[in-house]
Amino acid sequence: MTDSTVLPETAKPTVVLLHGLARSKRSLAQLRHTLENAGYTTWSVTYPSRKASVVESAQWVKEQICRELPDQKLFAVTHSLGGILVRLLSADLPWVGAVLIAPPNQGSVVASTFQSRALFRWVYGPAGQDVCSPTDWPLPPAPFGVIAGTRSRAWGNPTSWVTHTMSVLPRSEKSDGTLLVNETKLSGMRDFVLVDASHTWIMNHPETQQHVLAFLRSGKFASLRTDHE
């Protein structure tokens, strides 16, 4: 898909929505509604993110997709940990691209800071340990774009207040309150864009949804303002 490509109705892929750690498919309901209103068929599932490792969750998702979406072209739209799952499945399914929203592509300083705490281990399970530092995760399906948030504190993101109070994330660097912007970046990105949103609900921000639709249609994000780096 080139930057100028506009997909005809018959060529539209099925959009696979993958939620983040300790969330469910309901967290992506608003984004799903937006995509369906734009004419896309969507598919989502709640995977066992708190109980399984990222490799186990990826395999579980793969089995569901192979059973329910055989022989379909797929486009991934992910939030947070969902981006790591699609990276692990990059070579296993017929993807035609991906948009990763707030993915811990370079690991997570926050996870590394709290990984030994009993509460963190209970809430986030094996996957919480997996994202402390990246291993040999493959690149996402190409072409792929990354959306990162820059609102470091928000009432809807309790983690942001903990990280701010404890100075876990450097205040000199942009973050969404959970991930540093630099932790979301990845070599090979077709496009990268910033949104004034916090980690927990960045997928519901109107600009995020406009960017997802733009990338699906053209392989690049919308030109809304000077938010590209």
ABEGO torsion letter per residue (X at the ends): XBAABBBBAAABBBBBBBBBBGBBAAAAAAAAAAAAAAGBBBBBBBBBAAABBAAAAAAAAAAAAAAABBGBBBBBBBBEAAAAAAAAAAAABBBAEBBBBGBBAAEBAAAAAAAABAAAAAAAEAAAAAAABBBABBBBBOBBBBBBBABABBAABAAAAAAAAAGABBAABBBAGABBAAAABBBGBABBBBBBBBAAAAAABAAAAAAAAAAAAAGBBBBABBABX
